Amino acid sequence: MPVGTMVVKPVPELVTFILAGAIVVIGALGVVLLPQPVHAALSLVATLFGVAVLFVAQDAHLLAAVQVIVYAGAIVVLFLFVIMLLGVDEADDLQIEPIVAQRPLALVAGVGILGLSLVSLFLAGGATGASSMLMAPDATETNIAQLGRLLFTEYAFAFEATAILLTISVVGAVMLARRAPQDGAPYPEDETVQSGVAS
Amino acid sequence: MTLLAQIVTPNWYLVLAAVLFTIGAVGLLVRRNPLVMFMCVEVMLNAVNLTFVSFSRALNDLGGQAVVFFVMVVAAAEVVVGLAIVVAVLRRRPLATADDVATLKG
């Protein structure tokens, strides 16, 4: 086995998978079940971090770093910032069920999604497919060097497209979140909403 | 070695990703706070990213990791625009939930 080849250590990976998997699932359940949006956002951090650990366990080191920096660092902070900015930190009343039988139907849909994924996964025989010939990871190089080269050669067009996408989204966000020019005028009476129960 | 290395097979990661996706989907259907719904979408996106990385390792293909990179970029753009919309709606209609967007019908 050449130096630098990915040596899979079975038992550490098992422990990592169990711990990170538990963090991921508990965090995701927290996002769904916690009534306070702030708590849900913090619970989301746990999920994102657990997924980053699972990325490391699967030798995707660059993606793990990007996951922590972009998701846990930027996106969750953006969520928290909006929660603080708007003051929507009142707890949702999870007992309210505005649409009849929404929860049971959602659970049925969830069981359907999970069952469909698992059945299709195991009917197909698991993660099968032809091993890559062109984009196989090179054991003598770091993950970030290979992925960087791939992004600037094979996926150069998509990379430039994401640059345009980010520019457009920034401009769009500024346009949307900007205060209207006639700000200060009182809002019409019909702007109040019906379901604002936590006022 | 190969037998031992296969204790945690890619299928484990795929099953975990399926569970994660399901939790996010159910949360998206159940919750009414638009911010929490966005978080559930992020959970679903992360489940799909986990699937991509698992296949990337199982099939020895870096293309899967490149796709995850682009998914992350698009998710960031989506969150920026989505939160701007949420800010625009909630500033004008405080305490609105996802159901209140029905008032757009006029």
Interface residues (C-beta under 8 A of the other chain):
Chain A: V8 P10 V11 E13 L14 F17 G21 V24 V25 A28 L29 V31 V32 P37 A40 A41 L44 T47 L48 V51 L54 F55 Q58 D59 A60 L62 L63 V66 Q67 V70 Y71 A74 I75 L78 F79 V82 I83 L85 L86 G87 V88 E90 D92 I96 P98 I99 Q102 R103 L105 A106 L107 A109 G110 I113 L114 S117 L118 L121 F122 G126 A127 G129 A130 S131 S132 M135 A136 P137 N143 Q146 L147 L150 L151 E154 Y155 A158 T162 L165 L166 I168 S169 V170 G172 A173 V174 M175 L176 A177 Y187 E191 T192 V193 Q194 S195 G196 V197 A198 S199
Chain B: L4 A5 Q6 I7 V8 T9 P10 N11 W12 Y13 L14 V15 L16 A18 V19 L20 F21 T22 I23 G24 A25 V26 G27 L29 V30 R31 R32 N33 L35 V36 F38 M39 C40 E42 V43 N46 N49 L50 V53 S54 F55 S56 R57 A58 L59 N60 D61 L62 G63 Q65 A66 V68 F69 F70 M72 V73 V74 A75 A76 A77 E78 V79 V80 V81 L83 A84 I85 V86 V87 A88 L90 R91 R92 R93 P94 L95 A96 T97 D99 D100 T103
